[in-house]
């Protein structure tokens, strides 16, 4: 929390640190063939048209292409750092699981907090079936030459890849209403956020007086000295968390 407030940075989790063992584990589909590889290699462009086949591309060596896809997948998983948000401020489950059993705090962000293009952002979809990730899709992402790519097609490939890897979870988790921001852990130790995007801090209903005092002092000595601070409280009528007005 101290680094978050002082530096306007949030530190994401690796996939293995998250509490769902299926994180970043789509079903990998080996759909590679000479034809599918050749088709995938058209997805980078020279002069706005499909590229001429480069001599370095051996279409017969399928196992080499499979290993390229596996390395791309493993590298993406290793580098990814995941920030998780929810639109359910009043969920007692979320407060119990992610705010130290109501003893912690909730940082209330708006969508403008993470507007840098280098961040992958999206709403999580909840499904009964695990997502699939074809090797041919990985290959398209792998062979793109970013400075030459067709923007529309590149965005489509990235969107499909992101949905399969980062933005699909089992339906059991739907109560979270999760929104994610993904950044590259190889190049950044945390994701910087726009200070105007943090609009309030909500104190858990069981936060100790000592921790509340420390947090308020931390805010007072930061760029967020005038930020709204509210307290959460357990509802007397429903199974929900109320917020002081």
KEKOLGU-107671 format. One record per residue (C-alpha): x, y, z; residue number from 0; residue in three letters. Coordinates in steps of 0.05 Angstrom, whole numbers, padded with zeros to 5 digits. Each point is the difference from the previous one (the first is absolute). Last residue first. Layout:
# KEKOLGU-107671
> X  Y  Z  NUM  ALA $
...
//
This chain:
# KEKOLGU-107671
> -00440  00171  00052  244  UNK $
> 00024  -00060  00040  243  UNK $
> 00003  -00062  -00042  242  UNK $
> -00042  -00062  00011  241  UNK $
> 00025  -00072  -00007  240  UNK $
> -00050  -00053  -00018  239  UNK $
> -00040  -00058  00027  238  UNK $
> -00060  00044  00014  237  UNK $
> -00034  00037  00057  236  UNK $
> 00053  00022  00051  235  UNK $
> 00052  00012  -00054  234  UNK $
> 00073  -00009  00020  233  UNK $
> 00039  00065  -00003  232  UNK $
> 00048  00031  -00050  231  UNK $
> 00034  00065  00017  230  UNK $
> 00014  00058  -00046  229  UNK $
> 00062  00040  -00019  228  UNK $
> -00005  00052  -00055  227  UNK $
> 00067  00023  -00029  226  UNK $
> 00027  00066  00024  225  UNK $
> 00070  -00024  00021  224  UNK $
> 00004  -00044  -00062  223  UNK $
> 00067  00027  -00026  222  UNK $
> 00030  -00026  00065  221  UNK $
> 00012  00017  00073  220  UNK $
> -00074  00002  00018  219  UNK $
> -00010  -00068  -00034  218  UNK $
> 00053  -00032  00044  217  UNK $
> -00028  00032  00062  216  UNK $
> -00069  -00026  -00017  215  UNK $
> 00029  -00069  -00010  214  UNK $
> 00037  00000  00066  213  UNK $
> -00060  00025  00039  212  UNK $
> -00044  -00053  -00032  211  UNK $
> 00052  -00053  00017  210  UNK $
> 00001  00020  00073  209  UNK $
> -00076  00005  00006  208  UNK $
> -00005  -00071  -00026  207  UNK $
> -00036  -00015  -00065  206  UNK $
> -00060  -00044  00012  205  UNK $
> -00050  00038  -00044  204  UNK $
> 00052  00008  -00054  203  UNK $
> 00021  00070  -00020  202  UNK $
> -00020  00027  -00068  201  UNK $
> 00049  00043  -00038  200  UNK $
> -00025  00048  -00053  199  UNK $
> 00009  00027  -00070  198  UNK $
> 00062  -00034  -00027  197  UNK $
> -00003  00016  -00075  196  UNK $
> 00025  00071  00009  195  UNK $
> 00067  -00030  00022  194  UNK $
> 00009  -00033  -00068  193  UNK $
> 00027  -00069  00015  192  UNK $
> 00070  -00030  -00005  191  UNK $
> 00002  -00075  -00008  190  UNK $
> 00055  -00036  00039  189  UNK $
> 00069  -00029  -00006  188  UNK $
> 00001  00017  -00074  187  UNK $
> 00038  -00028  -00059  186  UNK $
> 00002  -00075  00014  185  UNK $
> -00065  00002  00039  184  UNK $
> -00039  00021  -00062  183  UNK $
> -00068  00028  00019  182  UNK $
> -00071  -00026  00005  181  UNK $
> -00060  00039  00025  180  UNK $
> -00061  -00039  00019  179  UNK $
> -00074  00010  00015  178  UNK $
> -00036  -00050  00043  177  UNK $
> -00074  -00007  00017  176  UNK $
> 00021  -00041  00060  175  UNK $
> -00065  -00039  00006  174  UNK $
> 00018  -00033  -00067  173  UNK $
> 00055  -00043  00031  172  UNK $
> -00038  -00066  -00005  171  UNK $
> -00009  00015  -00075  170  UNK $
> 00072  -00020  -00012  169  UNK $
> 00045  00056  -00026  168  UNK $
> 00012  00034  -00067  167  UNK $
> 00037  00067  -00007  166  UNK $
> 00074  -00017  00002  165  UNK $
> 00019  -00057  -00045  164  UNK $
> -00057  -00013  -00047  163  UNK $
> -00026  00071  -00002  162  UNK $
> 00070  00028  -00008  161  UNK $
> 00016  -00044  -00059  160  UNK $
> -00066  00016  -00035  159  UNK $
> 00010  00075  00012  158  UNK $
> 00073  -00003  -00023  157  UNK $
> -00021  -00034  -00065  156  UNK $
> -00055  00051  -00012  155  UNK $
> 00046  00059  00016  154  UNK $
> 00052  -00026  -00050  153  UNK $
> -00054  -00007  -00053  152  UNK $
> -00023  00072  00008  151  UNK $
> 00071  00027  00003  150  UNK $
> 00028  -00035  -00060  149  UNK $
> 00070  -00015  00023  148  UNK $
> 00064  00032  -00025  147  UNK $
> 00029  00032  00063  146  UNK $
> -00024  -00058  00042  145  UNK $
> 00029  -00055  -00041  144  UNK $
> -00050  -00054  00017  143  UNK $
> 00029  -00070  -00001  142  UNK $
> -00012  -00016  00073  141  UNK $
> -00071  00027  00004  140  UNK $
> -00019  -00040  -00062  139  UNK $
> 00035  -00061  00028  138  UNK $
> -00038  00005  00065  137  UNK $
> -00065  00000  -00040  136  UNK $
> 00024  -00061  -00040  135  UNK $
> 00018  -00035  00065  134  UNK $
> -00074  00002  00017  133  UNK $
> -00019  00026  00070  132  UNK $
> -00063  -00029  00029  131  UNK $
> -00041  00029  00056  130  UNK $
> -00024  -00045  00056  129  UNK $
> -00074  -00014  -00002  128  UNK $
> -00048  00023  00054  127  UNK $
> 00011  00074  -00015  126  UNK $
> 00012  00065  00036  125  UNK $
> 00025  00059  -00041  124  UNK $
> 00050  00048  00031  123  UNK $
> -00004  00073  -00021  122  UNK $
> 00061  00027  -00035  121  UNK $
> 00066  00037  00001  120  UNK $
> 00068  -00014  -00030  119  UNK $
> 00048  00055  00020  118  UNK $
> 00049  00029  -00050  117  UNK $
> -00052  00049  -00025  116  UNK $
> 00001  00039  00065  115  UNK $
> -00069  00018  00025  114  UNK $
> 00003  -00033  00069  113  UNK $
> -00035  00046  00049  112  UNK $
> -00050  00024  -00051  111  UNK $
> -00046  -00058  00014  110  UNK $
> -00016  00024  00071  109  UNK $
> 00034  -00025  00062  108  UNK $
> -00025  -00012  00071  107  UNK $
> 00054  -00027  00046  106  UNK $
> -00029  -00048  00051  105  UNK $
> 00029  -00007  00070  104  UNK $
> 00021  -00055  00048  103  UNK $
> -00032  -00031  00062  102  UNK $
> -00062  -00024  -00037  101  UNK $
> 00027  -00072  -00002  100  UNK $
> 00069  00022  -00024  99  UNK $
> -00028  00041  -00058  98  UNK $
> 00001  -00051  -00056  97  UNK $
> -00038  -00060  00023  96  UNK $
> -00046  00029  00054  95  UNK $
> -00013  00066  -00036  94  UNK $
> -00013  -00038  -00064  93  UNK $
> -00048  -00048  00035  92  UNK $
> -00036  00057  00036  91  UNK $
> -00017  00031  -00068  90  UNK $
> -00019  00073  00005  89  UNK $
> 00053  00031  -00045  88  UNK $
> -00016  -00048  -00056  87  UNK $
> 00032  00031  -00063  86  UNK $
> 00063  -00041  00009  85  UNK $
> 00074  00009  -00013  84  UNK $
> 00057  -00048  -00014  83  UNK $
> 00071  00019  -00021  82  UNK $
> 00038  -00055  -00036  81  UNK $
> 00074  -00004  -00016  80  UNK $
> 00017  -00038  -00063  79  UNK $
> 00072  -00015  -00017  78  UNK $
> 00001  -00075  00017  77  UNK $
> -00067  -00014  -00033  76  UNK $
> 00019  00035  -00064  75  UNK $
> 00067  -00036  -00001  74  UNK $
> -00033  -00067  00010  73  UNK $
> -00048  00013  -00058  72  UNK $
> 00054  00025  -00047  71  UNK $
> 00044  -00059  00019  70  UNK $
> -00056  -00048  -00015  69  UNK $
> -00013  00033  -00067  68  UNK $
> 00073  -00003  -00020  67  UNK $
> 00001  -00073  00022  66  UNK $
> -00058  -00015  -00046  65  UNK $
> 00035  00035  -00057  64  UNK $
> 00062  -00043  00009  63  UNK $
> -00044  -00062  00003  62  UNK $
> -00033  00018  -00066  61  UNK $
> 00065  00002  -00040  60  UNK $
> -00030  -00004  -00070  59  UNK $
> -00017  00074  -00004  58  UNK $
> 00073  00021  00008  57  UNK $
> -00003  00076  00006  56  UNK $
> 00071  00027  -00007  55  UNK $
> -00010  00006  -00075  54  UNK $
> -00052  00055  00011  53  UNK $
> -00067  -00010  -00033  52  UNK $
> -00021  00064  -00035  51  UNK $
> -00042  00043  00047  50  UNK $
> -00074  00013  -00008  49  UNK $
> -00013  00071  -00021  48  UNK $
> 00003  00068  00033  47  UNK $
> 00071  00016  -00018  46  UNK $
> 00026  -00061  00037  45  UNK $
> -00051  -00031  00046  44  UNK $
> -00001  -00048  00057  43  UNK $
> -00059  -00046  00004  42  UNK $
> 00019  -00039  -00062  41  UNK $
> 00043  -00045  00043  40  UNK $
> -00063  -00028  00031  39  UNK $
> -00024  -00026  -00067  38  UNK $
> 00066  -00035  -00014  37  UNK $
> -00002  -00031  00069  36  UNK $
> -00072  -00023  -00010  35  UNK $
> 00017  -00032  -00067  34  UNK $
> 00062  -00037  00024  33  UNK $
> -00040  -00024  00060  32  UNK $
> -00009  00026  00070  31  UNK $
> -00065  -00011  00037  30  UNK $
> 00032  -00018  00067  29  UNK $
> -00053  00025  00048  28  UNK $
> 00023  00027  00068  27  UNK $
> -00057  -00003  00051  26  UNK $
> 00004  00067  00036  25  UNK $
> 00042  00004  00064  24  UNK $
> 00012  00074  00014  23  UNK $
> -00033  -00009  00068  22  UNK $
> -00028  -00070  00009  21  UNK $
> 00030  -00009  00070  20  UNK $
> -00044  00058  00026  19  UNK $
> 00029  00034  00062  18  UNK $
> 00050  00044  -00036  17  UNK $
> 00075  -00006  00015  16  UNK $
> 00012  -00049  -00057  15  UNK $
> -00027  00050  -00051  14  UNK $
> 00048  00054  00023  13  UNK $
> -00030  00056  00041  12  UNK $
> -00001  00074  -00014  11  UNK $
> 00033  00057  00036  10  UNK $
> -00040  00065  00000  9  UNK $
> 00036  00067  -00006  8  UNK $
> -00018  00071  00018  7  UNK $
> 00069  00009  00032  6  UNK $
> -00017  00020  00072  5  UNK $
> -00069  -00031  00003  4  UNK $
> 00015  -00066  -00033  3  UNK $
> 00068  -00005  00033  2  UNK $
> -00032  00006  00068  1  UNK $
> -00056  -00048  -00016  0  UNK $
//
